């Protein structure tokens, strides 16, 4: 169907990436006209290795907050955290209707209830046949295969042409739920004309087609059929299709299935209530049944595939999970690939599991995971079906975006019709032009406990400094009238040297401080010179640079 728009309603379209371009996670894209903004996805990402203490990272929405009256909708493509995980934090600052499919909204509701935000959320259900009129935007949807059911691509009809935002997808001939990517609708849209295609770049380094979920079910069948004891499979809590596959195979071999881990329990309960998961007739196992049934009758699905410190599998690997203890004869399957930055945590968990004597299967050893993202042939297929005028790779680190753009160019797209952009770099689209516009304010907001955005680059720098070299606190008490030293200097060390074993070093450091006190009268000068002299001494004697905090107390 073609839509007719008046030129005055949206003569220019701005496409503004606020997350997910040049990085893995926190996907968020804004589409803006003079009077309307709609956002596709609001995801989070896991902290990188140089972010000590940070729990998650979410998009910086200051650009949207400055234009809050224009924001009309958040549209969600599917239920993975890198596409919906920031929504509770964003809705607390900027309230607008949220549109998503039934399962996606179910996963969102679980998250909002945890943060007591459901009362203020306006959640609107859509499906692949829905249409939305949002100011100058006429929005439609197309069903896509992914590793979670109910994924959709977003068709945005504007006065400057049709925009197709294809989030995570693949062309799976045998998806778990039996619903194929809607190639007919994509082809019809291509016949009508796609001005700009924005498409997932995650697997642009991987040749061929992404394997079918059916192939993974065959692997699970092989492993579960030969397992002697319990089978414990870790995957993402939102991977409802994977849970269904485990149930299908377990029933075949007379095993019962249980789930554990708070988010896994909540999501499977919700998916069963909505009809996206068909639990066994005899129900899922309780924690007691997981322990007391014969091991050869038990399969457990849990969280922890990314080595998250508080997840069920990680606590099992440490022997700290009260519901279950892993031991010899158990089979552990980690059905996920590492998210960049999580490799060390996953390897630590694997080492602990091997120490417990279990049989371990993970992606480096065995094909126990199938990606939900299309590989290069899937990506080519999307371009072939939709035949866009302009192509913009999204969702990936910079090298993946470049490789995806080059793939489009190999298929005949001119270099000036492919745009590799990163977060904060808008594209401006008119009737007869498209160009890179001036960059907008865009970055990362760090979430640490209950604090959202109160941890900045300076605090992170100090945390890295403390983690690397520790700190010294120097306390000096001065007579407030005469300036005479009445107390100290006292030195406290944490993470630099162990005081009981470094008495000589500490005494020499005190001598350095006394030399400064004897040659400087001004309080401000004393603080600065103590810091400088002590820093030089520490580096000269240890080749380390601890953080130094001199304190003067007037008595």
C-alpha positions as CSV (number, residue, x, y, z in Angstrom):
1,X,0.0,0.0,0.0
2,X,1.3,3.5,-0.9
3,X,0.8,6.4,1.5
4,X,0.3,10.0,0.3
5,X,1.8,12.7,2.5
6,X,1.7,16.5,2.2
7,X,5.1,18.1,1.6
8,X,4.6,20.4,4.6
9,X,4.2,17.5,7.0
10,X,7.8,16.2,6.7
11,X,9.9,17.7,4.0
12,X,13.0,16.4,5.7
13,X,13.7,13.3,7.7
14,X,16.5,13.0,10.2
15,X,17.8,9.5,11.2
16,X,19.6,9.7,14.5
17,X,21.5,6.8,15.9
18,X,21.6,7.1,19.7
19,X,23.1,3.6,20.3
20,X,24.1,0.4,18.7
21,X,26.3,1.7,15.8
22,X,30.0,1.2,16.4
23,X,29.3,-0.9,19.5
24,X,27.6,-4.1,20.5
25,X,24.4,-3.4,22.4
26,X,22.2,-0.4,23.6
27,X,20.4,-0.3,20.3
28,X,18.4,2.9,19.8
29,X,17.5,4.9,16.7
30,X,15.4,8.1,16.5
31,X,13.5,9.2,13.4
32,X,12.7,12.9,13.5
33,X,10.7,15.5,11.4
34,X,10.0,19.1,12.4
35,X,7.4,18.2,14.9
36,X,7.6,14.4,15.6
37,X,10.2,11.9,16.9
38,X,9.7,8.2,17.1
39,X,12.3,5.9,18.5
40,X,13.0,2.3,17.5
41,X,14.3,0.2,20.4
42,X,15.8,1.2,23.7
43,X,18.5,-1.3,24.6
44,X,21.2,-1.7,27.2
45,X,24.8,-3.1,26.9
46,X,27.0,-4.9,29.4
47,X,29.9,-2.9,30.8
48,X,33.3,-3.1,29.2
49,X,36.4,-4.4,31.0
50,X,37.5,-0.8,31.7
51,X,34.3,0.1,33.6
52,X,34.9,-1.3,37.1
53,X,31.8,-1.5,39.3
54,X,29.3,-0.6,36.5
55,X,26.2,-2.8,36.2
56,X,24.9,-1.8,32.8
57,X,25.2,0.9,30.2
58,X,22.2,2.7,28.5
59,X,21.9,5.3,25.8
60,X,22.3,9.0,26.6
61,X,18.9,10.5,25.7
62,X,19.7,14.2,26.3
63,X,18.9,14.9,22.7
64,X,15.4,13.5,23.2
65,X,15.0,15.3,26.6
66,X,15.7,18.6,24.9
67,X,12.8,17.8,22.5
68,X,10.6,15.9,24.9
69,X,7.3,17.3,23.5
70,X,8.2,15.9,20.0
71,X,8.7,12.3,21.2
72,X,5.5,10.4,20.3
73,X,6.5,6.7,20.5
74,X,9.0,4.0,21.5
75,X,8.7,1.1,19.0
76,X,10.3,-2.2,20.1
77,X,11.4,-4.8,17.5
78,X,11.8,-7.8,19.9
79,X,12.4,-8.8,23.5
80,X,16.2,-9.0,23.9
81,X,17.8,-6.8,26.5
82,X,20.0,-5.0,24.0
83,X,16.8,-3.7,22.4
84,X,14.4,-3.3,25.4
85,X,16.7,-3.3,28.5
86,X,17.0,0.5,28.9
87,X,13.3,1.2,28.7
88,X,12.6,1.3,32.5
89,X,15.4,3.9,32.9
90,X,14.2,6.0,29.9
91,X,10.5,5.9,30.8
92,X,11.4,7.3,34.2
93,X,12.6,10.4,32.4
94,X,10.6,10.5,29.2
95,X,7.1,9.0,29.0
96,X,5.6,8.1,25.7
97,X,3.5,5.2,24.4
98,X,5.5,1.9,23.9
99,X,4.6,-0.3,21.0
100,X,5.6,-4.0,20.8
101,X,4.4,-7.4,20.0
102,X,2.7,-9.5,22.7
103,X,5.8,-11.5,23.8
104,X,8.0,-8.4,23.7
105,X,5.6,-6.4,25.9
106,X,5.4,-9.4,28.3
107,X,9.1,-9.2,28.8
108,X,8.9,-5.5,29.2
109,X,6.2,-5.8,31.8
110,X,8.4,-8.2,33.9
111,X,11.2,-5.5,33.9
112,X,8.8,-2.6,34.6
113,X,7.2,-4.5,37.5
114,X,10.6,-5.1,39.1
115,X,11.1,-1.3,39.2
116,X,7.5,-0.5,40.1
117,X,6.9,1.5,36.9
118,X,4.0,-0.4,35.4
119,X,1.4,2.1,36.7
120,X,2.9,4.9,34.5
121,X,3.6,2.9,31.4
122,X,1.4,3.1,28.3
123,X,2.0,-0.2,26.5
124,X,0.4,-0.7,23.2
125,X,0.3,-4.2,21.6
126,X,1.0,-4.5,17.8
127,X,1.6,-7.4,15.5
128,X,2.9,-7.8,11.9
129,X,-0.4,-6.7,10.5
130,X,-0.7,-3.5,12.6
131,X,-0.5,0.0,11.3
132,X,0.2,3.2,13.3
133,X,-0.3,6.8,12.3
134,X,2.2,8.8,14.4
135,X,2.1,12.4,13.1
136,X,3.8,12.4,9.7
137,X,4.8,8.8,10.1
138,X,2.7,5.8,8.9
139,X,4.3,2.7,10.5
140,X,3.8,-0.9,9.5
141,X,5.6,-4.1,10.5
142,X,7.0,-7.3,9.0
143,X,7.6,-10.6,10.8
144,X,11.2,-11.6,11.1
145,X,12.8,-14.9,12.3
146,X,15.1,-14.4,15.3
147,X,16.1,-16.4,18.4
148,X,13.2,-15.0,20.3
149,X,9.6,-15.2,18.9
150,X,7.6,-12.2,17.8
151,X,10.4,-10.2,16.3
152,X,9.4,-7.6,13.7
153,X,11.0,-5.2,11.3
154,X,9.6,-1.6,11.2
155,X,8.4,0.0,7.9
156,X,8.2,3.8,8.3
157,X,6.4,5.5,5.5
158,X,7.4,9.2,5.2
159,X,7.1,12.0,2.7
160,X,10.6,11.3,1.5
161,X,10.1,7.6,0.9
162,X,9.8,4.3,2.7
163,X,12.3,3.5,5.5
164,X,12.9,-0.1,6.5
165,X,14.5,-0.7,9.9
166,X,15.5,-4.4,10.0
167,X,16.6,-5.3,13.5
168,X,18.0,-8.7,14.3
169,X,16.9,-11.3,11.8
170,X,17.8,-14.4,9.8
171,X,16.2,-16.5,7.1
172,X,15.6,-19.8,9.1
173,X,13.8,-22.5,7.0
174,X,12.9,-24.3,10.2
175,X,12.3,-21.9,13.1
176,X,11.1,-23.3,16.5
177,X,7.7,-21.6,16.3
178,X,7.3,-22.5,12.6
179,X,7.0,-18.8,11.5
180,X,9.3,-17.9,8.6
181,X,10.6,-14.4,7.9
182,X,8.0,-12.8,5.7
183,X,9.8,-12.7,2.4
184,X,6.6,-11.9,0.4
185,X,6.0,-8.7,2.4
186,X,9.7,-7.7,2.0
187,X,9.5,-8.3,-1.7
188,X,6.3,-6.3,-2.1
189,X,7.9,-3.5,-0.2
190,X,11.0,-3.7,-2.5
191,X,8.6,-3.5,-5.5
192,X,7.0,-0.4,-4.0
193,X,10.4,1.2,-3.3
194,X,12.6,1.4,-0.2
195,X,14.4,4.7,0.1
196,X,16.7,3.6,3.0
197,X,17.3,0.1,4.4
198,X,18.9,-0.1,7.9
199,X,20.0,-3.6,8.5
200,X,21.6,-5.7,11.3
201,X,25.4,-6.1,10.9
202,X,26.2,-8.5,13.8
203,X,27.3,-11.4,11.7
204,X,28.9,-9.6,8.8
205,X,32.1,-11.4,9.4
206,X,30.5,-14.8,9.1
207,X,30.2,-16.5,5.7
208,X,27.2,-18.4,4.4
209,X,23.7,-18.6,6.0
210,X,23.2,-18.8,9.7
211,X,22.3,-22.4,10.6
212,X,18.7,-23.3,11.4
213,X,17.4,-23.8,14.9
214,X,16.5,-27.3,13.8
215,X,20.2,-28.1,13.5
216,X,20.7,-27.1,17.1
217,X,17.8,-29.2,18.3
218,X,19.6,-32.2,16.7
219,X,22.7,-31.4,18.7
220,X,20.7,-31.1,21.9
221,X,19.1,-34.4,21.1
222,X,22.5,-36.0,20.8
223,X,23.9,-34.6,24.0
224,X,20.8,-35.3,26.2
225,X,20.4,-38.8,24.8
226,X,23.8,-39.8,26.0
227,X,23.9,-37.9,29.3
228,X,24.2,-40.2,32.3
229,X,23.1,-37.7,35.0
230,X,21.4,-34.4,35.2
231,X,21.6,-32.0,32.2
232,X,22.0,-28.2,33.1
233,X,21.6,-25.9,30.1
234,X,22.4,-22.2,30.4
235,X,21.0,-19.6,28.0
236,X,19.6,-16.1,27.9
237,X,16.5,-15.7,30.0
238,X,14.7,-14.2,27.0
239,X,15.5,-17.1,24.8
240,X,12.1,-18.7,24.9
241,X,12.6,-20.7,21.7
242,X,15.7,-22.4,23.3
243,X,13.7,-23.4,26.4
244,X,11.0,-24.9,24.1
245,X,13.6,-26.9,22.3
246,X,15.0,-28.3,25.6
247,X,11.5,-29.3,26.6
248,X,10.9,-31.0,23.3
249,X,14.0,-33.1,23.5
250,X,13.8,-33.8,27.2
251,X,10.3,-35.3,26.8
252,X,11.6,-37.5,24.1
253,X,13.9,-39.2,26.6
254,X,11.6,-39.3,29.5
255,X,13.2,-36.4,31.3
256,X,11.4,-33.7,33.2
257,X,12.4,-30.0,32.9
258,X,12.9,-27.3,35.5
259,X,14.0,-23.7,35.2
260,X,15.9,-21.7,37.7
261,X,17.2,-18.2,38.0
262,X,14.8,-15.3,38.8
263,X,14.6,-13.8,35.3
264,X,14.4,-17.3,33.7
265,X,11.5,-18.3,36.0
266,X,9.6,-15.0,35.4
267,X,10.1,-15.1,31.6
268,X,9.1,-18.8,31.2
269,X,6.0,-18.3,33.3
270,X,5.0,-15.2,31.3
271,X,5.7,-17.0,27.9
272,X,3.6,-20.0,29.0
273,X,0.7,-17.8,30.0
274,X,0.8,-16.0,26.6
275,X,1.1,-19.3,24.7
276,X,4.6,-18.8,23.4
277,X,5.9,-21.7,25.5
278,X,4.3,-25.1,25.7
279,X,5.3,-26.5,29.1
280,X,5.2,-30.3,29.7
281,X,1.9,-31.8,30.7
282,X,3.2,-32.7,34.1
283,X,4.5,-29.1,34.6
284,X,7.9,-27.8,35.3
285,X,10.0,-29.1,38.1
286,X,10.1,-27.4,41.5
287,X,13.6,-26.8,43.1
288,X,13.0,-29.8,45.5
289,X,12.1,-32.1,42.5
290,X,15.3,-31.0,40.7
291,X,17.3,-32.4,43.6
292,X,15.4,-35.5,44.6
293,X,14.3,-37.0,41.3
294,X,16.8,-39.5,39.8
295,X,19.5,-37.5,38.0
296,X,18.9,-39.3,34.7
297,X,15.3,-37.9,34.7
298,X,16.2,-34.2,35.1
299,X,17.0,-31.3,32.8
300,X,17.4,-27.8,34.2
301,X,17.5,-24.6,32.2
302,X,19.1,-21.7,33.9
303,X,20.6,-18.2,33.5
304,X,24.4,-17.6,33.5
305,X,25.5,-18.1,29.9
306,X,27.5,-14.8,30.0
307,X,29.2,-15.5,33.4
308,X,27.1,-12.9,35.2
309,X,28.3,-13.0,38.8
310,X,24.8,-13.3,40.4
311,X,23.4,-15.8,37.9
312,X,22.3,-19.3,38.7
313,X,25.0,-21.1,36.8
314,X,27.8,-19.0,38.2
315,X,26.7,-19.6,41.7
316,X,26.4,-23.3,40.9
317,X,30.0,-23.3,39.6
318,X,31.1,-21.8,43.0
319,X,29.1,-24.3,45.0
320,X,27.0,-21.4,46.4
321,X,23.6,-22.2,44.9
322,X,21.4,-23.6,47.6
323,X,18.9,-25.3,45.2
324,X,21.5,-27.3,43.3
325,X,25.0,-28.7,43.4
326,X,26.8,-29.7,40.3
327,X,29.1,-32.8,40.4
328,X,30.6,-35.7,38.6
329,X,28.1,-37.2,36.1
330,X,26.3,-34.0,35.4
331,X,26.3,-32.5,31.9
332,X,26.5,-28.7,31.5
333,X,25.7,-27.0,28.2
334,X,26.3,-23.3,27.7
335,X,24.1,-22.4,24.7
336,X,25.2,-18.9,23.9
337,X,28.2,-17.1,22.3
338,X,30.1,-14.6,24.5
339,X,29.1,-11.0,24.3
340,X,32.3,-9.0,23.6
341,X,33.8,-8.1,27.0
342,X,32.3,-11.1,28.9
343,X,34.9,-13.7,27.8
344,X,36.9,-13.6,31.1
345,X,33.8,-14.1,33.2
346,X,32.7,-17.0,31.1
347,X,36.1,-18.6,31.2
348,X,36.2,-18.3,34.9
349,X,32.9,-20.1,35.2
350,X,34.0,-22.8,32.8
351,X,37.1,-23.4,34.9
352,X,35.1,-23.7,38.0
353,X,32.7,-26.2,36.3
354,X,35.5,-28.3,35.1
355,X,36.9,-28.4,38.7
356,X,33.5,-29.8,39.8
357,X,34.0,-32.8,37.5
358,X,31.0,-32.2,35.2
359,X,31.0,-32.8,31.5
360,X,31.0,-29.4,29.8
361,X,29.9,-28.4,26.3
362,X,30.3,-24.8,25.1
363,X,30.6,-23.1,21.8
364,X,34.4,-23.4,21.4
365,X,34.1,-27.2,21.7
366,X,30.7,-28.1,20.3
367,X,28.0,-26.5,18.2
368,X,25.6,-26.0,21.1
369,X,24.4,-22.5,20.0
370,X,22.9,-21.1,16.8
371,X,23.0,-17.4,16.3
372,X,19.8,-15.5,15.9
373,X,21.6,-13.1,13.5
374,X,21.8,-13.5,9.8
375,X,25.2,-14.2,8.3
376,X,26.5,-12.7,5.1
377,X,24.2,-14.7,2.8
378,X,21.2,-13.8,5.0
379,X,22.3,-10.1,4.8
380,X,22.6,-10.4,1.0
381,X,19.1,-11.9,0.8
382,X,17.6,-9.0,2.7
383,X,19.2,-6.5,0.3
384,X,18.1,-8.6,-2.7
385,X,14.5,-8.7,-1.6
386,X,14.1,-5.0,-0.7
387,X,16.4,-3.4,-3.3
388,X,17.0,-0.2,-1.3
389,X,18.1,3.1,-2.9
390,X,20.3,3.8,0.1
391,X,21.8,1.4,2.6
392,X,22.9,2.0,6.2
393,X,24.4,-0.9,8.3
394,X,23.3,-0.9,11.9
395,X,23.8,-3.0,15.1
396,X,27.5,-3.8,15.3
397,X,31.0,-2.7,16.1
398,X,32.6,-0.4,13.5
399,X,34.4,-3.2,11.5
400,X,31.1,-5.1,11.2
401,X,29.4,-2.0,9.9
402,X,32.1,-1.4,7.3
403,X,32.0,-5.1,6.2
404,X,28.3,-5.0,5.8
405,X,28.5,-1.8,3.7
406,X,31.2,-3.4,1.5
407,X,28.9,-6.4,1.0
408,X,26.2,-4.0,-0.3
409,X,28.7,-2.4,-2.6
410,X,29.7,-5.8,-3.9
411,X,26.1,-6.3,-4.8
412,X,26.0,-3.1,-6.9
413,X,25.3,-0.3,-4.5
414,X,27.4,2.7,-5.2
415,X,29.8,3.8,-2.4
416,X,27.9,7.2,-2.1
417,X,24.7,5.2,-1.6
418,X,26.0,3.4,1.5
419,X,26.5,5.2,4.7
420,X,28.6,3.9,7.6
421,X,27.7,6.1,10.6
422,X,28.3,5.8,14.3
423,X,26.3,6.9,17.4
424,X,25.5,10.6,17.3
425,X,26.0,11.0,13.5
426,X,22.6,11.8,12.0
427,X,21.6,11.3,8.4
428,X,19.3,13.9,6.8
429,X,17.0,12.6,4.1
430,X,15.1,14.8,1.6
431,X,13.2,14.2,-1.6
432,X,16.4,14.2,-3.7
433,X,19.3,14.1,-1.2
434,X,20.8,12.3,1.7
435,X,23.8,13.5,3.7
436,X,25.6,13.3,7.0
437,X,24.3,16.1,9.2
438,X,26.0,17.8,12.2
439,X,26.7,15.5,15.0
440,X,24.4,15.5,18.1
441,X,25.1,15.1,21.7
442,X,25.3,11.3,22.3
443,X,27.1,9.0,24.6
444,X,26.8,6.4,27.4
445,X,25.0,6.6,30.7
446,X,26.4,4.3,33.3
447,X,24.2,2.5,35.8
448,X,25.8,1.6,39.1
449,X,23.3,0.2,41.7
450,X,20.6,2.7,42.1
451,X,22.7,5.5,40.5
452,X,21.9,6.3,36.9
453,X,24.3,8.7,35.2
454,X,26.0,9.8,38.4
455,X,29.2,7.9,37.4
456,X,31.2,9.9,34.8
457,X,34.6,9.6,33.2
458,X,36.4,11.2,36.2
459,X,35.0,8.6,38.6
460,X,35.8,5.7,36.2
461,X,39.3,7.1,35.8
462,X,39.7,7.1,39.6
463,X,38.3,3.6,39.9
464,X,40.8,2.3,37.3
465,X,43.6,4.2,39.1
466,X,42.6,2.6,42.4
467,X,42.3,-0.9,40.9
468,X,45.8,-0.5,39.3
469,X,47.9,1.1,42.0
470,X,45.8,1.5,45.1
471,X,45.9,4.7,47.3
472,X,47.7,6.4,50.2
473,X,46.0,8.7,52.7
474,X,48.2,11.1,54.5
475,X,46.8,12.8,57.6
476,X,48.6,15.8,59.3
477,X,47.2,17.7,62.3
478,X,48.3,21.3,62.7
479,X,47.9,23.8,65.5
480,X,45.4,26.3,64.0
481,X,47.2,29.2,65.6
482,X,50.9,28.4,65.3
483,X,50.9,25.9,62.4
484,X,52.9,23.5,64.5
485,X,52.5,19.8,63.7
486,X,50.5,18.2,66.5
487,X,49.5,15.0,64.9
488,X,51.2,12.7,62.3
489,X,52.0,12.6,59.6
490,X,50.0,9.3,59.6
491,X,49.9,7.2,56.4
492,X,47.1,4.7,55.5
493,X,47.7,2.4,52.5
494,X,45.1,0.3,50.7
495,X,46.0,-1.6,47.5
496,X,49.5,-0.1,47.3
497,X,51.6,-1.9,49.9
498,X,50.8,-4.0,52.9
499,X,51.6,-1.8,55.9
500,X,52.8,-4.6,58.2
501,X,55.4,-5.8,55.7
502,X,56.5,-2.3,54.4
503,X,57.5,-0.5,57.6
504,X,60.7,0.8,56.1
505,X,59.0,2.2,53.1
506,X,56.3,3.9,55.2
507,X,58.9,5.5,57.5
508,X,60.9,6.8,54.5
509,X,57.6,8.2,53.1
510,X,57.1,10.1,56.4
511,X,60.6,11.6,56.1
512,X,59.7,12.9,52.7
513,X,56.6,14.5,54.2
514,X,58.6,16.0,57.1
515,X,60.9,17.6,54.6
516,X,58.0,19.3,52.9
517,X,56.5,20.5,56.2
518,X,59.8,22.1,57.3
519,X,60.1,24.1,54.1
520,X,56.6,25.3,53.5
521,X,54.2,27.4,55.6
522,X,51.1,28.0,53.5
523,X,48.4,25.3,54.0
524,X,47.6,25.2,50.2
525,X,51.3,24.9,49.4
526,X,51.8,22.1,51.9
527,X,49.0,20.0,50.4
528,X,50.3,20.4,46.8
529,X,54.0,19.8,47.7
530,X,53.2,16.8,49.9
531,X,51.3,15.3,47.0
532,X,54.0,15.9,44.5
533,X,56.9,14.8,46.7
534,X,55.1,11.6,47.9
535,X,54.1,10.8,44.3
536,X,57.8,11.1,43.2
537,X,59.0,9.0,46.1
538,X,56.5,6.2,45.4
539,X,57.3,6.0,41.7
540,X,61.1,6.2,42.4
541,X,61.0,3.4,45.0
542,X,58.2,1.1,43.6
543,X,57.6,2.2,40.0
544,X,53.9,2.5,41.0
545,X,51.7,5.5,41.0
546,X,49.1,5.2,43.8
547,X,46.4,7.8,44.3
548,X,47.6,10.1,47.0
549,X,45.1,12.0,49.3
550,X,46.8,14.4,51.7
551,X,44.6,15.8,54.5
552,X,45.4,18.7,56.8
553,X,43.4,18.9,60.0
554,X,43.6,22.1,62.1
555,X,43.4,21.4,65.8
